[in-house]
């Protein structure tokens, strides 16, 4: 009942989603990192599945308690309902009616509990007629639950932004991105130079992807500015749009991990909008907020130093997808996403780091986090078996956004480091593909390691560091067998 009613009010008012979001907000950082490390981009599906299983078990327990004491069962239902009301009504994107679905759901649950416990009283195994009626009652209640929850899910899907997104025609960029250089994607198994929207990593705190109505969306810039600025989506499309290739990296990416992607982004230069507002000289931080209340703190110095920072509206020639921030998101190359890449952005407050803190900063992550030089081995795959008697291809990608990559070296077992061949790239803000042909491979087990040097000549550190608080580091390796 709560799910169905929430579908007509706001999706975030769904009791299960509200409790799930509250769980995410209160989850210790080590547990979040564990979930991302083990489940990757399926972490939210695992969380939702676990939440539903927990609810089934919890309410089964309440049912058993209610057979002994109806009052105890009702109190348990009300307590859980109150938790759901608090979780949904206090969300940043809550409406005046966000409390209603959880309240109605609690009343429905209490009514169902009373109905079912009364049906059990006085029933004996010989009372076949009563058993039949009781079974019918249980089936009716269960069926009603399935129908209402399913209907709510279908209504929610009907609210998808897919239709309005399909009607958008992005204008040609005033400043187009360069064409891809020849030679990219040189061999099978290497990470493609261009990451499609469906393959691009997604790491955020949104248990349910925000469905933002483009017709009512706007971005407000305020705070320590000369004048407040508000722009609509139509306003953005009227600006001189820039198109740029940029690689983005999640701070949760482990050494050799895949939480990184490269795409062709279209958007309005961030400085165009900030200059229009007029920044105070005392300000040093952009405090951005998404439609679901998530916040990000971005250093003004990096956002305005000439790099291709933008409010993006397009990705690889198409409007942004909902999971990647439709209708608009912020991108600042060279900074990890948690301090630069606000999706579903609706607000930018110009302020100071000593005045406000963002979502991840409050949870122990660094307030400023430049991307570290990193490299990954794609070929051969982990534990691959490679045929002997021929050259063994070794390949991967490396990145150091805004600095570029000047060299990648590989090492087979304990042999000397040798320099790999860099595949041409479009610029310093994207990753670089690299290859190395290992001649004379001997039969047996082998380990390949890789390391990269950025455009300034700085070799990436060998020190192994976990992602918290400002990104992982270390040299990746792959184990394989020549047979």
QUIRA-V109106 format. One record per pair of residues at least 24 apart in sequence whose C-alpha atoms are under 7 Angstrom apart, sorted by the first residue. I is the first residue (numbers start at 1). J is the second residue. Records with the same first field share a line. If there is no record, write none. Layout:
I = J ; J
This chain:
1 = 104 ; 105 ; 148 ; 149
2 = 101 ; 102 ; 104 ; 105
3 = 101 ; 149 ; 152
4 = 148 ; 149 ; 151 ; 152
5 = 101
6 = 101
7 = 152 ; 155 ; 156
11 = 156
12 = 88
13 = 88 ; 98 ; 101
14 = 101
15 = 84 ; 88 ; 101 ; 102
17 = 207
18 = 84 ; 87 ; 88
19 = 84 ; 87
21 = 207
22 = 87
41 = 202 ; 203
44 = 207
66 = 117
67 = 117
74 = 110
77 = 106 ; 110
78 = 106
81 = 106
92 = 292 ; 293
93 = 291 ; 292 ; 293
160 = 211
161 = 211 ; 212 ; 213
165 = 319
170 = 319
171 = 237
173 = 240 ; 241 ; 242 ; 243
174 = 240 ; 241 ; 242
175 = 241 ; 242 ; 243
176 = 242 ; 243
177 = 243 ; 244 ; 245
178 = 426
180 = 426
181 = 424 ; 425 ; 426
183 = 423 ; 424
184 = 423 ; 424
189 = 378 ; 379
190 = 378 ; 379 ; 395 ; 396
191 = 378 ; 396
193 = 262
194 = 262 ; 263
195 = 261 ; 262 ; 263
200 = 261
201 = 259 ; 260 ; 261
209 = 322 ; 323
210 = 292
211 = 322
212 = 327
214 = 327
218 = 346
219 = 345 ; 346 ; 347
220 = 346 ; 347 ; 348
221 = 347 ; 348 ; 349
222 = 348 ; 349 ; 350
223 = 349 ; 350 ; 351
224 = 279 ; 280 ; 283 ; 350 ; 351
225 = 277 ; 278 ; 279 ; 280 ; 350
226 = 277 ; 278 ; 279
227 = 277 ; 278
228 = 277
229 = 277
236 = 268
239 = 268
240 = 268
241 = 266 ; 267 ; 268
242 = 266 ; 267 ; 268 ; 269
243 = 267
245 = 430
246 = 333 ; 429 ; 430
247 = 429 ; 430 ; 431
248 = 337
249 = 336 ; 337
250 = 336 ; 337
251 = 336 ; 337 ; 338 ; 467 ; 470 ; 471
252 = 467 ; 471
253 = 467 ; 472
254 = 467 ; 472
255 = 472 ; 473 ; 474 ; 476
256 = 375 ; 376 ; 377 ; 476
262 = 430
263 = 315 ; 316
264 = 315 ; 316
265 = 312 ; 314 ; 315 ; 316
266 = 312 ; 313 ; 314 ; 315
267 = 310 ; 311 ; 312 ; 313 ; 314
268 = 310 ; 311 ; 312
269 = 308 ; 309 ; 310 ; 311
270 = 309 ; 310 ; 311
271 = 304
283 = 350 ; 351 ; 352
284 = 351 ; 352 ; 353
285 = 350 ; 351 ; 352 ; 353
286 = 348 ; 349 ; 350 ; 351
287 = 348 ; 349 ; 350 ; 351
288 = 342 ; 345 ; 347 ; 348 ; 349
289 = 345 ; 346 ; 347 ; 348
290 = 342 ; 343 ; 344 ; 345 ; 346 ; 347
291 = 344 ; 345 ; 346
294 = 359
295 = 358 ; 359
296 = 338 ; 339 ; 340 ; 342 ; 358 ; 359
297 = 339 ; 357 ; 358 ; 367
298 = 339 ; 340
299 = 368
303 = 332
307 = 333
308 = 332 ; 333
309 = 333
333 = 401 ; 402 ; 429
334 = 370 ; 371 ; 401 ; 402
335 = 369 ; 370 ; 371
336 = 369 ; 370 ; 371
339 = 368 ; 369
364 = 469
365 = 468 ; 469 ; 470
366 = 469 ; 470
369 = 470
371 = 400 ; 401
372 = 400
373 = 399 ; 400 ; 454 ; 460
374 = 398 ; 399 ; 400 ; 452 ; 460
375 = 399 ; 450 ; 451 ; 452
376 = 476
377 = 477 ; 478
382 = 478 ; 479 ; 480
383 = 479 ; 480 ; 481
384 = 480 ; 481
385 = 480 ; 481 ; 482 ; 483
386 = 481 ; 482 ; 483
387 = 482 ; 483
388 = 441 ; 442 ; 443 ; 482 ; 483
390 = 439
391 = 437 ; 438 ; 439 ; 440 ; 441
392 = 437 ; 438 ; 439 ; 441
393 = 436 ; 437 ; 438
394 = 435 ; 436 ; 437
395 = 434 ; 435 ; 436
396 = 433 ; 434 ; 435
397 = 431 ; 432 ; 433 ; 434
398 = 431 ; 432 ; 433 ; 452
399 = 430 ; 431 ; 432
400 = 454
401 = 428 ; 429 ; 430
402 = 428 ; 429
403 = 428 ; 454 ; 455 ; 456
404 = 428 ; 429 ; 454 ; 455
405 = 432 ; 453 ; 454 ; 455
406 = 453 ; 454 ; 455
407 = 452 ; 453
408 = 451 ; 452 ; 453
409 = 450 ; 451 ; 452
410 = 448 ; 449 ; 450 ; 451
411 = 448 ; 449 ; 450
412 = 446 ; 447 ; 448 ; 449
413 = 446 ; 447 ; 448
442 = 482
443 = 482 ; 483
444 = 481 ; 482 ; 483
445 = 480 ; 481 ; 482
446 = 479 ; 480 ; 481
447 = 477 ; 478 ; 479 ; 480
448 = 477 ; 478 ; 479
449 = 475 ; 476 ; 477 ; 478
450 = 475 ; 476 ; 477
451 = 475
